[in-house]
Amino acid sequence: MLQLFTTGLTNGAFAHLVQGKHFEAMGFSKLGEKYIGHYNEEMDWVKKFMTRINDLGGLVKIENQAGREIVKDPVDYVKADLDLQEKGIKILYYSLTELKDDPTTYELLKEYLADEEEDLYWSKGQLEIIDMIGRQNWLAKQL
Protein backbone atom coordinates (compact mmCIF):
# COMPACT_ATOMS: atom_id res chain seq x y z
CA MET A 1 0.00 0.00 0.00
CA LEU A 2 2.81 2.41 0.86
CA GLN A 3 4.47 1.62 -2.47
CA LEU A 4 1.21 2.48 -4.25
CA PHE A 5 1.17 5.87 -2.52
CA THR A 6 4.89 6.40 -3.14
CA THR A 7 4.55 5.77 -6.87
CA GLY A 8 1.25 7.58 -7.32
CA LEU A 9 2.24 10.59 -5.27
CA THR A 10 5.58 10.90 -7.06
CA ASN A 11 3.66 11.04 -10.34
CA GLY A 12 1.13 13.54 -8.96
CA ALA A 13 3.83 15.70 -7.41
CA PHE A 14 5.74 15.90 -10.67
CA ALA A 15 2.53 16.89 -12.45
CA HIS A 16 2.09 19.72 -9.93
CA LEU A 17 5.65 20.89 -10.57
CA VAL A 18 5.17 20.87 -14.35
CA GLN A 19 1.79 22.59 -14.10
CA GLY A 20 3.21 25.14 -11.65
CA LYS A 21 6.04 25.99 -14.02
CA HIS A 22 3.52 26.21 -16.87
CA PHE A 23 1.36 28.68 -14.93
CA GLU A 24 4.44 30.63 -13.90
CA ALA A 25 5.46 30.91 -17.57
CA MET A 26 1.95 32.17 -18.38
CA GLY A 27 2.46 34.98 -15.86
CA PHE A 28 0.28 33.47 -13.12
CA SER A 29 3.03 33.62 -10.52
CA LYS A 30 0.80 33.04 -7.47
CA LEU A 31 -0.79 29.96 -9.00
CA GLY A 32 2.60 28.71 -10.14
CA GLU A 33 3.99 29.21 -6.65
CA LYS A 34 1.04 27.33 -5.16
CA TYR A 35 1.55 24.24 -7.30
CA ILE A 36 5.36 24.27 -7.08
CA GLY A 37 4.96 24.46 -3.30
CA HIS A 38 2.49 21.61 -3.52
CA TYR A 39 5.14 19.56 -5.34
CA ASN A 40 7.64 20.14 -2.52
CA GLU A 41 5.07 19.23 0.11
CA GLU A 42 4.09 16.04 -1.69
CA MET A 43 7.70 14.96 -2.14
CA ASP A 44 8.12 15.29 1.62
CA TRP A 45 5.28 12.78 1.98
CA VAL A 46 6.96 10.49 -0.56
CA LYS A 47 10.12 10.55 1.59
CA LYS A 48 8.08 9.66 4.68
CA PHE A 49 6.40 6.76 2.87
CA MET A 50 9.76 5.48 1.62
CA THR A 51 11.19 5.68 5.14
CA ARG A 52 8.26 3.68 6.48
CA ILE A 53 8.67 1.04 3.77
CA ASN A 54 12.32 0.73 4.75
CA ASP A 55 11.44 0.62 8.46
CA LEU A 56 9.11 -2.30 7.75
CA GLY A 57 11.92 -4.16 5.98
CA GLY A 58 10.56 -3.56 2.53
CA LEU A 59 12.35 -2.38 -0.56
CA VAL A 60 11.15 0.77 -2.29
CA LYS A 61 10.61 0.20 -5.99
CA ILE A 62 11.28 2.63 -8.78
CA GLU A 63 8.18 2.19 -10.89
CA ASN A 64 7.25 3.63 -14.25
CA GLN A 65 5.09 6.71 -14.18
CA ALA A 66 2.05 7.28 -16.32
CA GLY A 67 2.35 10.27 -18.61
CA ARG A 68 -0.30 12.91 -18.97
CA GLU A 69 -0.91 16.05 -20.92
CA ILE A 70 -0.43 19.54 -19.56
CA VAL A 71 -3.72 21.22 -18.74
CA LYS A 72 -3.23 24.60 -20.35
CA ASP A 73 -6.14 26.42 -18.73
CA PRO A 74 -5.67 27.21 -15.02
CA VAL A 75 -9.37 26.85 -14.13
CA ASP A 76 -9.60 23.53 -15.95
CA TYR A 77 -6.54 22.37 -14.02
CA VAL A 78 -8.05 23.23 -10.63
CA LYS A 79 -11.13 21.20 -11.65
CA ALA A 80 -9.05 18.25 -12.87
CA ASP A 81 -6.89 18.33 -9.75
CA LEU A 82 -9.99 18.39 -7.55
CA ASP A 83 -11.27 15.28 -9.32
CA LEU A 84 -7.98 13.47 -8.63
CA GLN A 85 -8.00 14.62 -5.00
CA GLU A 86 -11.51 13.26 -4.46
CA LYS A 87 -10.50 9.88 -5.86
CA GLY A 88 -7.30 9.82 -3.82
CA ILE A 89 -9.11 10.62 -0.59
CA LYS A 90 -11.48 7.71 -1.17
CA ILE A 91 -8.46 5.42 -1.55
CA LEU A 92 -6.94 6.84 1.63
CA TYR A 93 -10.11 6.24 3.63
CA TYR A 94 -10.20 2.65 2.40
CA SER A 95 -6.51 2.19 3.18
CA LEU A 96 -6.96 3.38 6.74
CA THR A 97 -9.52 0.64 7.37
CA GLU A 98 -6.91 -1.92 6.30
CA LEU A 99 -4.22 -0.66 8.68
CA LYS A 100 -5.75 -1.30 12.09
CA ASP A 101 -2.92 -3.72 12.95
CA ASP A 102 -0.14 -1.24 12.05
CA PRO A 103 -0.67 1.87 14.19
CA THR A 104 2.47 3.64 12.96
CA THR A 105 1.52 3.41 9.29
CA TYR A 106 -2.09 4.19 10.23
CA GLU A 107 -1.02 7.45 11.92
CA LEU A 108 1.23 8.36 8.97
CA LEU A 109 -1.63 7.90 6.49
CA LYS A 110 -4.04 9.70 8.80
CA GLU A 111 -1.72 12.73 8.80
CA TYR A 112 -1.42 12.50 5.04
CA LEU A 113 -5.21 12.29 4.70
CA ALA A 114 -5.59 15.49 6.72
CA ASP A 115 -3.10 17.21 4.42
CA GLU A 116 -4.91 15.96 1.32
CA GLU A 117 -8.27 17.09 2.69
CA GLU A 118 -6.80 20.57 3.19
CA ASP A 119 -5.73 20.58 -0.48
CA LEU A 120 -9.18 19.37 -1.51
CA TYR A 121 -10.84 22.21 0.44
CA TRP A 122 -8.48 24.72 -1.19
CA SER A 123 -9.45 23.51 -4.67
CA LYS A 124 -13.16 23.55 -3.84
CA GLY A 125 -12.77 27.02 -2.36
CA GLN A 126 -11.04 28.31 -5.48
CA LEU A 127 -13.85 27.03 -7.68
CA GLU A 128 -16.40 28.71 -5.39
CA ILE A 129 -14.45 31.97 -5.62
CA ILE A 130 -14.39 31.67 -9.42
CA ASP A 131 -18.18 31.24 -9.38
CA MET A 132 -18.55 34.32 -7.15
CA ILE A 133 -16.09 36.78 -8.70
CA GLY A 134 -15.80 35.38 -12.20
CA ARG A 135 -13.04 33.67 -14.11
CA GLN A 136 -11.22 36.82 -15.26
CA ASN A 137 -11.16 38.35 -11.77
CA TRP A 138 -9.84 35.10 -10.30
CA LEU A 139 -7.15 34.85 -12.97
CA ALA A 140 -6.13 38.45 -12.25
CA LYS A 141 -5.65 37.47 -8.58
CA GLN A 142 -3.22 34.73 -9.71
CA LEU A 143 -0.80 37.17 -11.37
N, C-alpha and C positions, 0 to 999 in steps of 0.2 A: 504494500500500500504506500509506504514512504517513497519507494522508487517511482511509483506512478505519479505522485505529487512532485517529486524532484524533476522528472522528465517533463511533465506537463507545465509546471511552473517555470522551468527554464525557457521553454518555448514561449509561454505567455509573456514572460519578462522581456525577452528579446523583442517580441512584437511591440511591447510598450516603448522600448528604447527606439526602435525604428520609427514608430508612429510619432514619438516625441520629437525626434530629429526632423521628421517631415513637417510637423506643425511649426517647429522653430524656423525652418527654412521658408515657410509660408508667411512668416512674420508674427505668428501667434505665440509669442515668447512665453506667456503665462501658461498656456496649455501645453506647450513643449516641455516646460519646466516640470509641470505636474506629472506628465507621463514618464519623463526621464527619472524623476524622483521615485516614481512608482516602480520602475525597473530596479533601481538600487535597493529599494525596500524588499521587493520580491526575491532578489538574489540573496539577501540576508536570510530569508526563509529557506531558500534552497540549501544554503550552507548549514542551517540548523537541521534540516532533514537529512543531509548527508552525514552530519555528525552523529545523529541518532541511529542511522543505518549502521555506521561503523561501530557505535557503542553496543549494538545488538549482535555484533559479529558478522554482519552482512558485508557485502561488497557492492559499492555503488557502481552502477553500470552507466556507460556513456551510450545513450540510445539516440537513434536518428530522430530528427525533429521534422514535423510536418511543416511544409511551406504554406504560406498564405499571401494573398495580395495586400498591398497597402490600401487602406481606406483613405481616399483623398479628401473627403469632406469631413471636417471636424465633428459636426453634429451626428452624421452617420456613424462615425467611429464611437462616439459616446454610447449610442444606441447598441451597436454591435458588441461593445465591451460589456455593457450591462447584461446583454443576453448571455454572454460567456460567464459572467459573474454569477448569475442566477443558477446556471447549470452546475458550476463549480461548488456553490454553497450546498446544493442538494447532495452532491457527492460527499462533501465534508460531513454533513449531518449523518449520512448513512455510515461513513467510515467511523465516526465516533461511536456508533452503536456496536461496532465490531471490536472495539478496543477496550472493553471493560476489564480485561485481564492484564492490560499493560498501562498502568496509570501514568507513567512518564510520557509515553507517546500520546496517550489520551490528552494530557494537559498541553502538550506541544500543539496538537491539532486544534484543541479548544482555543488556544491563543491565536492561532492562525485563522480560525473561523471568525473570531472577533475582528481581526484586522480586515479580512475579506468583507465582512458585513459593513464595516465602515466605508470601504471602497464602493460597495454596492449602494449605500445611502448617498454617497457623494454623486455617483452617476445619476441616480434617480433625482436627486436635488437639482442637478444641472439641467436635466430635461424639463423639470418643473419650472425652473427659471426661464428657460428658452420659451416655454409656453406662455409665461407671464409677460416677459419683456420683448419677446420676438428674437428671431434668429440673428438679425443684423446687430442688434444691441448686445446680444450675448457674445457674438464674435468680436465686437469692438472691445469688450471687457477682457478678451483673451490676448490682446495685443501687448 
